[in-house]
Amino acid sequence: MNSASLDPTAMIKPRRKVTGISAILLPFLDSGEVDWESLEAHIERTANAGLTPAVNMDTGYTHLIDEQTKLEVLKRTREVLSGGKFVAGAFVKDEPGAEFDLDAYSREMTLISEYGGLPVVFQSFGLIEQAGPEIVESYQALGRAVNEFLGFELTQDLAPFGKVYDLETYAGLMAIPQCIGAKHSSFHREPEWQRLQLRDQKRPDFTVFTGNDFAIDMIMYGSDYLLGLSTFAPDLFAKRDAMWEAGDPAFYELNDQLQYLGYLTFRSPSAGYKHSAAQFLKLRGWTKTNNTHPDSPPRPESDIAVLKELGERLGVL
């Protein structure tokens, strides 16, 4: 499949019902402890808006927090949602040159399933440093641990252990029955259009979740989403999605405003978006502080005035 075979204008799918999954920011108190009250409220708020909460993702510092915190997040998510749907990151920490750790991944995925969540398989050095056929074999082995899971391609702009697969490897991933979808976070449109085209040809029930916070209108072309940007405003993302389904032209202006928020907050270093989210949620009165994990990149305090103006334009401040 090459660029010449792509016609994005022909791929637009109007009045489509969008599936939205929103990564939940893990908030912190001035003491350095997790702000569990604000976390639980945001999980509930996200679900009530009609989006599926995603916990222990990059937005939840899954690569920085300890196992006890991850487990507590799963427990509280299950309790807040009372059996409602959620997804959670299955992350295995390793180093360059490491072997693929099937047992560790299987434990993480099984644990998430036991708590009622759908596992999202984070990449690791041991996974991505294999050749394409071995990567597919690794995912096939993971499919024996749980009934369903989501894959995840992650740009190295966000994590050094990420990789965007070639289309042959992606097709192999798509052919695994237990893999019901995958998040694509290359931050580029063309490879995502290629995946949508491949999905439509090979497996129409497979869900391509855009993770492109610089192109949230990819839902127009058939992507659903699993975004960090939506944690800033799950209410507005749900409103935007409903507008697209209804054919409401107001979709475009609201999408533009949300996209501007994305361009500001996901600027380099992209991982700093988590501090931007904390600043914005604090402005909305949804968290007690704008603190983040101490190992996460900060944003300048001067951003707060810009975020306040954007919040006012969006009608939430």
Secondary structure, DSSP 8 states (H G I E B T S, - for coil): --GGG--HHHH--TT----EEEE----B-TTSSB-HHHHHHHHHHHHHHT-EEEESSGGGTTTTS-HHHHHHHHHHHHHHHTT---EEEE-----TT----HHHHHHHHHHHHHTT-EEEE---HHHHTS-HHHHHHHHHHHTTT-S-EEEEEE-TTT-TT-----HHHHHHHHT-TTEEEEEEE-S-HHHHHHHHHHHHHH-TT-EEEE--TT-GGGGGGT-EEEESGGGG-HHHHHHHHHHHHHT-THHHHHHHHHHHHHHHHTSSSGGGHHHHHHHHHHHTTSSS--B--TTS----TTHHHHHHHHHHHHT--
